[in-house]
Amino acid sequence: MDANFFDLSDETPVYVISVAAQLSGLHPQTLRQYDRLGLVSPGRTAGRGRLYSTRDIILLREVQRLSQEEGINLAGIKRILELETENLRQRDELSRLRGELTMIRALIRYQLPPA
């Protein structure tokens, strides 16, 4: 058996909807609604059944918290999640660009030809 067979990440879809509902504290129908609205995008089985990852479960709990504790409607929650995703993407891009800038400065400082 492959050594990486059981090497699962937080993004690996492994939980069927009933287990995901139990882990998130939500009703399965609520999970279906959140999927239709694009708040969470679970993986799919060959038969089109939903499979949720650990990351999806955490996201579902956050949606529930924002809705119940903060009183934010689902459209607002969707926008918040989109902005958070964009923020993370931009942070990654900024980090990558800072690395490139550091390398360019070193090349200029030492007059090295680029690799």
C-alpha contacts under 8 A as a table, 3 or more apart, distances in Angstrom:
res1	aa1	res2	aa2	distance
1	M	5	F	7.21
2	D	5	F	5.23
3	A	6	F	7.33
3	A	7	D	7.90
4	N	7	D	4.88
8	L	11	E	7.89
8	L	12	T	5.96
9	S	12	T	5.36
10	D	53	S	6.18
10	D	54	T	5.00
10	D	55	R	5.42
11	E	53	S	5.26
11	E	54	T	6.39
11	E	55	R	5.69
11	E	56	D	7.70
12	T	52	Y	7.83
12	T	53	S	5.22
12	T	54	T	7.42
13	P	42	P	7.04
13	P	43	G	5.73
13	P	51	L	5.10
13	P	52	Y	4.68
13	P	53	S	4.03
13	P	54	T	7.53
14	V	51	L	5.62
14	V	52	Y	5.79
14	V	53	S	5.71
15	Y	18	S	7.94
15	Y	19	V	5.81
15	Y	20	A	5.70
15	Y	51	L	5.17
15	Y	52	Y	4.82
15	Y	53	S	6.30
16	V	19	V	5.53
16	V	20	A	6.14
16	V	49	G	7.72
16	V	50	R	6.17
16	V	51	L	4.89
16	V	52	Y	6.35
17	I	20	A	4.95
17	I	21	A	5.91
17	I	28	P	6.19
17	I	31	L	7.57
17	I	50	R	6.10
17	I	51	L	6.50
17	I	52	Y	7.00
18	S	21	A	5.13
18	S	22	Q	6.30
18	S	28	P	6.17
19	V	22	Q	5.06
19	V	23	L	6.10
20	A	23	L	5.07
20	A	24	S	5.98
20	A	28	P	7.94
20	A	52	Y	6.35
20	A	57	I	6.39
21	A	24	S	5.22
21	A	25	G	5.77
21	A	26	L	4.93
21	A	27	H	5.54
21	A	28	P	5.30
21	A	31	L	6.96
22	Q	25	G	5.16
22	Q	26	L	6.57
22	Q	27	H	7.66
23	L	26	L	7.94
23	L	57	I	6.88
24	S	57	I	5.68
24	S	58	I	7.46
24	S	60	L	6.17
24	S	61	R	5.53
25	G	61	R	7.60
26	L	30	T	6.39
26	L	31	L	7.07
27	H	30	T	5.21
27	H	31	L	6.67
28	P	31	L	5.06
28	P	32	R	6.39
29	Q	32	R	5.01
29	Q	33	Q	6.24
30	T	33	Q	5.01
30	T	34	Y	6.16
31	L	34	Y	5.08
31	L	35	D	6.17
31	L	60	L	7.93
32	R	35	D	5.06
32	R	36	R	6.26
33	Q	36	R	5.04
33	Q	37	L	6.18
34	Y	37	L	5.07
34	Y	38	G	6.09
34	Y	39	L	5.12
34	Y	40	V	6.01
35	D	38	G	5.06
35	D	39	L	5.96
35	D	40	V	5.21
35	D	41	S	5.68
35	D	42	P	7.31
36	R	39	L	7.79
37	L	40	V	7.96
38	G	41	S	6.32
38	G	78	K	7.53
39	L	63	V	7.95
39	L	77	I	7.85
39	L	78	K	5.72
39	L	81	L	7.73
40	V	56	D	6.57
40	V	59	L	7.20
40	V	60	L	7.24
41	S	56	D	7.67
42	P	50	R	5.84
42	P	51	L	5.51
42	P	52	Y	4.95
42	P	53	S	7.18
42	P	56	D	6.90
43	G	50	R	5.81
43	G	51	L	4.89
43	G	52	Y	6.21
43	G	53	S	7.91
44	R	47	G	7.61
44	R	48	R	5.14
44	R	49	G	5.35
44	R	50	R	4.75
44	R	51	L	5.49
45	T	48	R	4.98
45	T	49	G	5.07
45	T	50	R	6.42
45	T	51	L	6.73
46	A	49	G	7.37
52	Y	55	R	7.99
52	Y	56	D	5.73
52	Y	57	I	6.94
53	S	56	D	5.00
53	S	57	I	6.43
54	T	57	I	5.06
54	T	58	I	6.38
55	R	58	I	5.14
55	R	59	L	6.19
56	D	59	L	4.94
56	D	60	L	6.09
57	I	60	L	5.04
57	I	61	R	6.30
58	I	61	R	5.16
58	I	62	E	6.30
59	L	62	E	5.02
59	L	63	V	6.21
60	L	63	V	5.08
60	L	64	Q	6.23
61	R	64	Q	5.06
61	R	65	R	6.14
62	E	65	R	4.96
62	E	66	L	6.09
63	V	66	L	5.23
63	V	67	S	6.11
63	V	77	I	6.70
64	Q	67	S	5.12
64	Q	68	Q	5.95
65	R	68	Q	5.28
65	R	69	E	5.33
65	R	70	E	6.94
66	L	69	E	5.68
66	L	70	E	4.90
66	L	71	G	6.43
66	L	72	I	5.82
66	L	77	I	6.93
67	S	70	E	5.79
67	S	71	G	4.89
67	S	72	I	4.87
67	S	73	N	6.11
67	S	74	L	7.18
67	S	77	I	7.54
68	Q	71	G	5.45
68	Q	72	I	7.60
72	I	76	G	5.99
72	I	77	I	6.33
73	N	76	G	5.30
73	N	77	I	6.24
74	L	77	I	4.90
74	L	78	K	6.07
75	A	78	K	5.11
75	A	79	R	6.35
76	G	79	R	5.11
76	G	80	I	6.19
77	I	80	I	5.00
77	I	81	L	6.15
78	K	81	L	5.18
78	K	82	E	6.19
79	R	82	E	5.02
79	R	83	L	6.14
80	I	83	L	5.14
80	I	84	E	6.14
81	L	84	E	5.06
81	L	85	T	6.14
82	E	85	T	5.15
82	E	86	E	6.19
83	L	86	E	5.03
83	L	87	N	5.99
84	E	87	N	4.97
84	E	88	L	6.25
85	T	88	L	5.20
85	T	89	R	6.26
86	E	89	R	5.00
86	E	90	Q	6.13
87	N	90	Q	5.14
87	N	91	R	6.16
88	L	91	R	5.04
88	L	92	D	6.23
89	R	92	D	5.19
89	R	93	E	6.24
90	Q	93	E	4.95
90	Q	94	L	6.02
91	R	94	L	5.01
91	R	95	S	6.13
92	D	95	S	5.12
92	D	96	R	6.22
93	E	96	R	5.06
93	E	97	L	6.12
94	L	97	L	5.07
94	L	98	R	6.07
95	S	98	R	5.12
95	S	99	G	6.34
96	R	99	G	5.18
96	R	100	E	6.40
97	L	100	E	4.99
97	L	101	L	6.08
98	R	101	L	5.00
98	R	102	T	6.14
99	G	102	T	5.13
99	G	103	M	6.32
100	E	103	M	5.11
100	E	104	I	6.13
101	L	104	I	5.02
101	L	105	R	6.08
102	T	105	R	5.18
102	T	106	A	6.24
103	M	106	A	5.07
103	M	107	L	6.19
104	I	107	L	5.04
104	I	108	I	6.18
105	R	108	I	5.12
105	R	109	R	5.96
106	A	109	R	5.00
106	A	110	Y	6.07
106	A	111	Q	7.96
107	L	110	Y	5.37
107	L	111	Q	5.35
107	L	112	L	4.87
107	L	113	P	6.83
107	L	114	P	6.95
108	I	111	Q	4.83
108	I	112	L	6.78
109	R	112	L	7.99
